[in-house]
Amino acid sequence: MKELLLTYRYELLYSLAVLLILLLIQFLLRTAANKVGRRGEINITRTRLMFKYINILIILIAAFLLALAWGVGLTDLSLIFSSVFAVIGVALFAIWSILSNVTSGIILFFSFPYKIGDTIKIHDKDLDIEAEIEDIKAFHLHLRTREGELVTYPNNLILQKAVTLKHRVDGKDEGKDAL
């Protein structure tokens, strides 16, 4: 055991340093997302979704840096990552609308001017929708119409359509146009 520690001491120290630094970065990113969530009065479930995205990013960076620390060459690492990203790219191309909705969900987290409980009107050339925002998910919004119907509206479409605020939960800014 002692020989093992002496043989790989630099790799172990580098690994420990990488993990500590990434944990610090993860803490800072989560704190920032939490601060944005509180300041924007964003629902805690949406903030937790951002935490998942942050965790995935940190894991990918850690895998890359730890592989370098333990002697995986850049050519080997680039071959592995290019192969993995090629497979992921083909898979994501096949399901691009899901990726589009997730990306839109991230954008909505930081810049969506409406909250759960607000009543909005989505201006669509085929059919306008006036409904209360019931929930904001990673892929879609849940909207409840006056008739009680649940409308699931994709996140990527809410960014492409004109939206009018009809009634805010706190009673302010009625009739304000946005997006």
N, C-alpha and C positions, 0 to 999 in steps of 0.2 A: 504494500500500500504506500509506504514511504517512497519507494522508487518511482512508483506511478506518479505521485504528487510532484517529485523532483523532475521527472522527465517532462511532464506537461504543465509545469508551473506557469509559464508565460501564457499558454492557451487558457488555462483556468483563470488567471488574473484578468486577461482580456475579456473572457466570457463574463466574469463577474462584473467588470466595469461596464460592459455593453448592457447587461441586464439591469444594472442600477440606473444607468443613464436613460434607458428606454422606459423604465418604471417611472422615473421623474418626468419624462416627456409625456407619458400616458397620463400621469396625475395632472400635469399642467393643461393638457388638452381637454381632459374630462372636466376640470375646474372651469375652463373657459366655456365649454359647451353648457355646463350647468348655469354659469353666470348669464350667458345669452338667453337660456331658457327662462330663468327667473326674471330677467329684465324685460323680456318680451312676453311674459306671462304665458309661456308655452307649457302645454300639458306635460306632466312628468313622463308619461309613456313615450312621447316623442323624444324627449331628452335621453331616455334610456336607449332608444334606437340609435341615437348618435353615438352613445357609448359603445355599442356593438361595432359600429363602423370604425371607431377609433381603435378598438381592440384588434380588429382584423388588420388594420394598417400596421400596428405595432408588432404583431406576430410576423407579418411578412418581412418587415425590416430586421427583426431579430433573427429570423431564419437566414437571411442573406449575410448579415454580419457574423453570426456564429459559424456559418459554413466557411467563411473566409478565415476566421480565427483558427479553425481546426484543420487547415491545410487543403481545403478544396480549392483548386486553382481557378483563376478567372475564366479560363476557357471552358473548364468543366461546368462551372457555375452558370456561365452564359448559355451553354448548351442545355442545361437543365431548365433554366428559367425561360429560354426561348421555346423549348418544347412544351412546357407547362402553359405558357401564355398563348401558344398557337392553339393548343387544345381548348383552352378557356375562350380564346377569341372565336373559334368556330362555334363553340357552344353558345356564347353570348350573341353571336350573329343570328343564330337560330332563335334566340329568345330576346331579341333586341328590345321589344316593347317592355319586358320586365325590367331590363336594365334602365331603360328610359324612365320608367316610373320610379325606380329606386333613386336615380339621380335627381329627378324632380322632387322626390320626397326630401332629399337633402337640401335642395334649394328652398323648398317650402319651409323647412325648419328655420332657416335663417332670415327669410324675407317675406313670408306670407303675412299679410296685414290683418287677417281675420282669425278669430278664436273659435273654439268650440262653444256653441250656443248662439253665435251670430247667425242672422238670416241674410242670405245672399241671393242674388239673381245672376245666373250664368247666361250670357247672351250667345245663343247658338242659332245659326241660320235655319236649322231644321226644327228645333224645339227649345224654347227658353225654359230654364229650370229655376224655380224659386223655391228655396228650401233652407231649413236650419242645418248648420253643420253639427252633426252628432258626434263624429269622431274623425281624426286625421291619422291615417295609417301610413305604413311605409310605401304601399303601392297605390292607394286610393283614398278618397274621402267618402265618408258615410254621410249622406244628406237625407233629411226627413222632410217630405213635402207636407203641406197643410192637410192633405188627404190621408196622411199617415203612411204613405209609401216610402220604402227605403230605397234610395238611389245610391248606387256605388259609382262614383265618378273618378276616373283615372287621374293620377297626379299630373301626368304629362299634358293632359288636355286642359286642366285648370290653369296651367301657365300659358296656354295658347289662346284662351278665350277671354273676352272682356267680362269683367265681373263687377257688379254693383252691390254695395253694402246697403241692405234694406233696413236692418235693425241690429244694433250692437247690443251685446249682453248687458253692458253697463249703462246703456241708454244714450251714449254719446255718438256723434258722427253719423246720424241717420241720413241715408240717401247719398253718401259719399261714394263717388266713382273711384275704382282702383283697378290695378292690373291693366 
